[in-house]
Amino acid sequence: MFTARCPEGLPFTEQTFDYAHMRFLIGALPTSDFQNVVNEMCRVVKPGGWIELAEPGMIINAGIGLQTLWGWLIELGNRRNIDLSGKKRLDGFLREAGLVNISYKEVTFPLGDYAGKVGHLAGKNVLMLVEAVRAPIVALKIASASDYDMMLARAKAELFSQKGSCSAPMRIAIAQRKI
């Protein structure tokens, strides 16, 4: 695996790889950079090679704690020019880069103990994310520290309960560089 600051360009010559994959960057890249990153991936993929993008969607059937935290996360993204709903446009980014044979699918992952080990682990990942963004959300006064902590405690109780139906979609889009 190789990581690079794609807005500054990947450190590879043109047409180096048969396959390039990017995931979970919808929450890290400003909206204005996302297309440039896909274009850069296209540059380093050989003709006939493939590019795959995988990005999460909005949480479904969350309790009030997790739903509130997710709303604050979206607001944080908005203030940083990061569009967390951009996964809906993955195929558009691929098309704009001149790629062909575009296809996509959506897979839904359960979040929470109600879904066994997979749900528990996925829920822990979501909690790590919302815990990691506490400081900037509080600093930007999107939520107070006490409100954030209260909603975090509530989200933990929701996810570690045997009740629930919370889930998170993942959209996977794949396309081919023209031969």
C-alpha contacts under 8 A as a table, 3 or more apart, distances in Angstrom:
res1	aa1	res2	aa2	distance
4	A	9	G	7.88
4	A	10	L	6.23
4	A	11	P	7.75
5	R	8	E	5.76
5	R	9	G	6.75
5	R	10	L	7.09
6	C	9	G	4.69
6	C	10	L	5.47
6	C	36	N	7.89
6	C	37	V	5.45
6	C	40	E	7.06
7	P	33	D	6.28
7	P	36	N	6.48
7	P	37	V	5.95
9	G	37	V	7.86
9	G	40	E	6.47
10	L	40	E	6.79
10	L	41	M	7.80
10	L	44	V	7.87
12	F	16	T	6.88
12	F	44	V	6.53
13	T	16	T	6.11
13	T	44	V	6.33
14	E	43	R	5.43
14	E	44	V	4.51
14	E	45	V	7.04
14	E	46	K	7.58
15	Q	43	R	6.31
15	Q	44	V	4.51
15	Q	45	V	4.63
15	Q	46	K	3.95
15	Q	47	P	7.00
16	T	44	V	5.25
16	T	45	V	5.71
16	T	46	K	5.95
17	F	20	A	6.91
17	F	44	V	6.13
17	F	45	V	4.65
17	F	46	K	5.66
17	F	49	G	7.18
18	D	45	V	5.65
18	D	46	K	5.59
18	D	48	G	7.55
18	D	49	G	4.40
18	D	50	W	6.25
19	Y	45	V	6.33
19	Y	49	G	5.59
19	Y	50	W	4.74
19	Y	51	I	5.71
19	Y	52	E	7.80
20	A	41	M	6.55
20	A	45	V	6.81
20	A	50	W	6.49
20	A	51	I	4.86
20	A	52	E	6.35
21	H	51	I	5.82
21	H	52	E	4.75
21	H	53	L	5.94
21	H	54	A	7.96
22	M	25	L	7.20
22	M	52	E	6.38
22	M	53	L	4.99
22	M	54	A	6.40
23	R	26	I	7.84
23	R	53	L	5.72
23	R	54	A	4.56
23	R	55	E	5.55
24	F	27	G	6.74
24	F	28	A	7.79
24	F	54	A	6.63
24	F	55	E	5.12
24	F	56	P	6.78
25	L	28	A	4.92
25	L	29	L	5.94
25	L	55	E	7.15
26	I	29	L	5.85
26	I	34	F	7.79
26	I	55	E	6.40
26	I	56	P	7.93
26	I	82	I	7.29
26	I	83	D	7.06
26	I	84	L	5.98
26	I	86	G	6.62
26	I	87	K	7.11
27	G	30	P	7.97
27	G	77	G	7.11
27	G	82	I	6.26
27	G	83	D	7.21
27	G	84	L	5.79
28	A	82	I	7.08
29	L	32	S	7.98
29	L	33	D	6.16
29	L	34	F	6.18
29	L	82	I	6.28
30	P	33	D	5.43
30	P	34	F	6.67
30	P	80	R	6.96
30	P	81	N	5.18
30	P	82	I	4.50
30	P	83	D	7.31
31	T	34	F	5.49
31	T	35	Q	7.94
31	T	81	N	5.94
31	T	82	I	5.24
31	T	83	D	5.95
31	T	86	G	7.96
32	S	35	Q	7.04
32	S	36	N	7.83
32	S	81	N	7.79
33	D	36	N	5.28
33	D	37	V	6.30
34	F	37	V	5.23
34	F	38	V	6.48
34	F	93	F	7.91
35	Q	38	V	5.12
35	Q	39	N	6.12
35	Q	93	F	5.79
35	Q	96	E	7.83
35	Q	97	A	7.64
36	N	39	N	4.97
36	N	40	E	6.10
37	V	40	E	5.00
37	V	41	M	6.25
38	V	41	M	5.02
38	V	42	C	6.25
38	V	93	F	6.77
38	V	94	L	6.91
38	V	97	A	6.77
39	N	42	C	5.00
39	N	43	R	6.30
39	N	97	A	5.30
40	E	43	R	4.99
40	E	44	V	6.64
41	M	44	V	5.45
41	M	45	V	6.42
41	M	51	I	7.28
42	C	45	V	5.28
42	C	51	I	7.23
42	C	97	A	6.91
42	C	99	L	7.85
42	C	177	R	6.92
43	R	46	K	7.90
45	V	49	G	5.70
45	V	50	W	7.04
45	V	51	I	7.64
45	V	177	R	7.24
46	K	49	G	5.12
46	K	177	R	7.16
47	P	176	Q	7.98
47	P	177	R	5.22
47	P	178	K	5.50
47	P	179	I	4.52
48	G	176	Q	5.95
48	G	177	R	5.11
48	G	178	K	5.64
48	G	179	I	4.80
49	G	176	Q	5.62
49	G	177	R	5.54
50	W	174	I	6.93
50	W	175	A	5.65
50	W	176	Q	4.43
50	W	177	R	6.21
51	I	174	I	5.63
51	I	175	A	5.46
51	I	176	Q	6.31
51	I	177	R	7.77
52	E	172	I	7.03
52	E	173	A	5.70
52	E	174	I	4.31
52	E	175	A	6.61
53	L	90	L	7.03
53	L	172	I	5.70
53	L	173	A	5.21
53	L	174	I	6.35
54	A	170	M	6.69
54	A	171	R	5.64
54	A	172	I	4.36
54	A	173	A	6.41
55	E	87	K	5.64
55	E	170	M	5.66
55	E	171	R	5.54
55	E	172	I	6.67
56	P	87	K	6.71
56	P	168	A	7.01
56	P	169	P	5.84
56	P	170	M	4.30
56	P	171	R	6.21
57	G	84	L	7.53
57	G	85	S	6.55
57	G	87	K	6.34
57	G	88	K	8.00
57	G	168	A	6.33
57	G	169	P	5.13
57	G	170	M	5.80
57	G	171	R	7.11
58	M	84	L	7.91
58	M	85	S	7.15
58	M	168	A	6.40
58	M	169	P	6.95
59	I	62	A	6.48
59	I	67	Q	7.74
59	I	70	W	7.78
59	I	166	C	7.13
59	I	167	S	5.89
59	I	168	A	4.64
59	I	169	P	7.09
60	I	166	C	5.61
60	I	167	S	5.22
60	I	168	A	5.96
60	I	169	P	7.92
61	N	165	S	6.10
61	N	166	C	4.63
61	N	167	S	6.71
62	A	65	G	7.75
62	A	66	L	5.78
62	A	67	Q	5.36
62	A	165	S	7.64
62	A	166	C	5.05
62	A	167	S	7.57
63	G	66	L	5.67
63	G	67	Q	5.85
63	G	155	A	7.04
63	G	158	E	6.34
63	G	166	C	7.75
64	I	67	Q	5.00
64	I	68	T	5.84
64	I	151	M	7.81
64	I	154	R	7.70
64	I	155	A	7.48
65	G	68	T	5.32
65	G	69	L	6.32
65	G	150	M	7.98
65	G	151	M	4.52
65	G	152	L	6.34
65	G	153	A	7.60
65	G	154	R	4.88
65	G	155	A	4.38
65	G	158	E	7.49
66	L	69	L	5.05
66	L	70	W	5.98
66	L	151	M	7.02
66	L	152	L	7.21
66	L	154	R	7.44
66	L	155	A	4.66
66	L	158	E	7.78
67	Q	70	W	5.11
67	Q	71	G	6.22
68	T	71	G	5.07
68	T	72	W	6.38
68	T	151	M	6.95
69	L	72	W	5.09
69	L	73	L	6.19
69	L	130	V	6.85
69	L	148	Y	7.41
69	L	151	M	6.67
69	L	152	L	7.19
70	W	73	L	4.90
70	W	74	I	6.22
70	W	130	V	7.67
71	G	74	I	5.10
71	G	75	E	6.31
72	W	75	E	4.98
72	W	76	L	6.18
72	W	137	I	7.05
72	W	142	I	6.51
72	W	143	A	7.37
73	L	76	L	5.02
73	L	77	G	6.26
73	L	130	V	7.43
73	L	133	V	7.39
73	L	137	I	7.50
74	I	77	G	5.02
74	I	78	N	6.16
74	I	83	D	7.67
74	I	84	L	6.39
75	E	78	N	4.96
75	E	79	R	6.27
75	E	142	I	7.41
76	L	79	R	5.24
76	L	80	R	6.44
76	L	136	P	7.68
76	L	137	I	6.32
76	L	142	I	7.48
77	G	80	R	5.08
77	G	81	N	6.06
77	G	82	I	4.50
77	G	83	D	6.13
77	G	84	L	6.71
78	N	81	N	5.02
78	N	82	I	5.48
78	N	83	D	6.21
79	R	82	I	7.45
83	D	86	G	5.48
84	L	87	K	7.27
85	S	88	K	6.26
86	G	89	R	5.40
86	G	90	L	6.98
87	K	90	L	5.33
87	K	171	R	6.57
88	K	91	D	7.85
88	K	171	R	7.84
89	R	92	G	5.06
89	R	93	F	6.43
90	L	93	F	5.20
90	L	94	L	6.48
90	L	173	A	6.28
91	D	94	L	5.07
91	D	95	R	6.11
91	D	102	I	6.69
91	D	103	S	7.44
91	D	104	Y	7.30
91	D	173	A	6.09
91	D	174	I	7.83
92	G	95	R	4.98
92	G	96	E	5.99
93	F	96	E	5.15
93	F	97	A	6.34
94	L	97	A	5.17
94	L	98	G	6.76
94	L	99	L	5.65
94	L	100	V	7.97
94	L	102	I	7.38
94	L	174	I	7.96
94	L	175	A	6.65
95	R	98	G	5.24
95	R	99	L	5.34
95	R	100	V	6.90
95	R	102	I	7.52
96	E	99	L	7.42
98	G	177	R	7.39
98	G	178	K	7.81
99	L	102	I	7.19
99	L	175	A	5.88
99	L	176	Q	5.46
99	L	177	R	4.89
99	L	178	K	6.30
100	V	175	A	5.70
100	V	176	Q	5.20
100	V	177	R	6.22
100	V	178	K	6.35
101	N	174	I	7.95
101	N	175	A	5.36
101	N	176	Q	5.74
102	I	173	A	7.08
102	I	174	I	5.68
102	I	175	A	4.29
102	I	176	Q	6.94
103	S	173	A	5.73
103	S	174	I	5.52
103	S	175	A	6.50
104	Y	171	R	6.94
104	Y	172	I	5.36
104	Y	173	A	4.11
104	Y	174	I	6.16
105	K	171	R	5.80
105	K	172	I	5.45
105	K	173	A	6.65
106	E	169	P	6.36
106	E	170	M	5.48
106	E	171	R	4.34
106	E	172	I	6.18
107	V	169	P	5.59
107	V	170	M	5.18
107	V	171	R	6.43
107	V	172	I	7.91
108	T	167	S	6.45
108	T	168	A	5.53
108	T	169	P	4.12
108	T	170	M	6.01
109	F	119	G	7.41
109	F	122	A	7.58
109	F	167	S	5.44
109	F	168	A	5.25
109	F	169	P	6.12
109	F	170	M	7.53
110	P	115	A	6.16
110	P	118	V	7.32
110	P	119	G	4.98
110	P	122	A	7.13
110	P	165	S	7.25
110	P	166	C	6.12
110	P	167	S	4.20
110	P	168	A	6.41
111	L	114	Y	7.98
111	L	115	A	7.10
111	L	118	V	7.92
111	L	119	G	4.53
111	L	120	H	6.58
111	L	121	L	7.93
111	L	122	A	5.44
111	L	123	G	4.66
111	L	159	L	6.77
111	L	165	S	7.56
111	L	166	C	5.27
111	L	167	S	4.85
111	L	168	A	6.83
112	G	115	A	6.07
112	G	116	G	7.64
112	G	119	G	4.56
112	G	120	H	4.86
112	G	121	L	7.79
112	G	122	A	7.04
112	G	123	G	4.95
112	G	158	E	7.56
112	G	159	L	4.24
112	G	160	F	5.80
112	G	161	S	7.04
112	G	162	Q	7.70
112	G	164	G	7.34
112	G	165	S	7.89
112	G	166	C	6.79
113	D	116	G	5.30
113	D	117	K	7.02
113	D	119	G	5.47
113	D	120	H	4.62
113	D	123	G	7.65
113	D	159	L	6.14
113	D	160	F	5.12
113	D	161	S	5.83
113	D	162	Q	5.45
113	D	163	K	7.85
114	Y	119	G	6.86
114	Y	120	H	7.84
114	Y	160	F	7.79
114	Y	161	S	6.54
114	Y	162	Q	4.23
114	Y	163	K	5.57
114	Y	164	G	6.12
114	Y	165	S	7.37
115	A	118	V	6.55
115	A	119	G	4.62
115	A	120	H	7.01
115	A	162	Q	7.97
116	G	119	G	5.41
116	G	120	H	6.09
117	K	120	H	4.99
117	K	121	L	6.12
118	V	121	L	5.30
118	V	122	A	6.10
119	G	122	A	5.11
119	G	123	G	5.91
120	H	123	G	5.09
120	H	124	K	6.22
120	H	159	L	7.59
120	H	160	F	7.24
121	L	124	K	5.03
121	L	125	N	6.34
122	A	125	N	5.09
122	A	126	V	6.44
123	G	126	V	5.15
123	G	127	L	6.23
123	G	159	L	6.14
124	K	127	L	5.00
124	K	128	M	6.15
125	N	128	M	5.11
125	N	129	L	6.39
126	V	129	L	5.09
126	V	130	V	6.37
127	L	130	V	5.18
127	L	131	E	5.97
127	L	155	A	8.00
127	L	156	K	7.38
128	M	131	E	5.10
128	M	132	A	6.05
129	L	132	A	5.13
129	L	133	V	6.59
130	V	133	V	5.39
130	V	134	R	6.53
130	V	152	L	7.90
131	E	134	R	5.41
131	E	152	L	7.76
132	A	135	A	7.33
133	V	136	P	5.75
133	V	137	I	6.23
134	R	137	I	5.25
134	R	138	V	6.10
134	R	145	A	8.00
134	R	148	Y	7.20
135	A	138	V	5.27
135	A	139	A	5.94
136	P	139	A	4.86
136	P	140	L	5.94
137	I	140	L	5.34
137	I	141	K	6.24
137	I	142	I	5.29
137	I	143	A	6.22
138	V	141	K	4.94
138	V	142	I	6.02
138	V	143	A	5.40
138	V	144	S	5.54
138	V	145	A	5.80
138	V	148	Y	7.73
139	A	142	I	7.73
140	L	143	A	7.90
141	K	144	S	6.25
143	A	147	D	6.28
143	A	148	Y	6.12
144	S	147	D	5.22
144	S	148	Y	6.07
145	A	148	Y	5.08
145	A	149	D	6.08
146	S	149	D	5.14
146	S	150	M	6.10
147	D	150	M	5.09
147	D	151	M	6.19
148	Y	151	M	5.23
148	Y	152	L	6.03
149	D	152	L	4.98
149	D	153	A	6.14
150	M	153	A	5.25
150	M	154	R	6.26
151	M	154	R	4.91
151	M	155	A	6.01
152	L	155	A	4.99
152	L	156	K	6.19
153	A	156	K	5.18
153	A	157	A	6.34
154	R	157	A	5.13
154	R	158	E	6.20
155	A	158	E	4.96
155	A	159	L	6.10
156	K	159	L	5.19
156	K	160	F	5.93
157	A	160	F	5.28
157	A	161	S	6.05
158	E	161	S	5.43
158	E	163	K	7.90
158	E	164	G	7.43
159	L	164	G	7.72
161	S	164	G	7.14
